[in-house]
């Protein structure tokens, strides 16, 4: 079983799509319309708070966390 400390807090757009079991374009739409907050790391990569994603999708829509 995976513990919370082993699950990454910040995920990429493609990881977010995998976690939420949606298409990458759906994640992009959620970032564009403000349902998700876009964060950038020091290298310009877009990161998404996994906890915010899970709140937005609801517990029934979220897949197993990434390992």
N, C-alpha and C positions, 0 to 999 in steps of 0.2 A: 504494500500500500504506500502511496506517495504522501508525504507530509507537506504541509503548507510551506515550510522552509525550503523544500526541494523544487517547488514550482516557481518559475520565474515570474516576477511581478510585472516586468515590462516585456511586451512581445511585439514582434514586427507585424505588419499588415497581413502577411500571408499566414503567420502563426495565429493571428486573431481570427482569420477566416476559418482556419482548421479547427480551432477551439470551439467557435460558434456554429460550425457545420454550415457555413454559408459561402457563397462565391466571393472572391476577392473584391469584385465590383461593389458588392453589398457593403463591405467594410469601408470602401472608398466613399460610397454614398453617405454612410453614417458619419464619416469624418467631415464631409462637405456640408451636410445639413446640421451639424452640431450635436448629433446624438452621442458622438464620441469626441473626446478631446485629443488633438494631435500634439504630441510631444516630440521634440527632436533631440537626438544626442549630439555630442560634439562633432560628429562627422556628417551631420545632416540627415541621418537615417530617421524615418518616422517610427516612433514607438507608441504603443497603446497600453494603457494601464489595464491589466487583465481583470482587476476587481471591478473597474468601471464597465468593461465589456460584459462581465457576468451579470452585473446589475441591469444593464441595458437589455440583454437577451433573456433574462429570467432563468431560473435554475433548470427548468425542463428542457431548455434549448442548448445548454452548454454540454459539450462532450467532455471526456476525460481530459485532465490537464496534460500538457506536454511534459515529457520526461527529459 
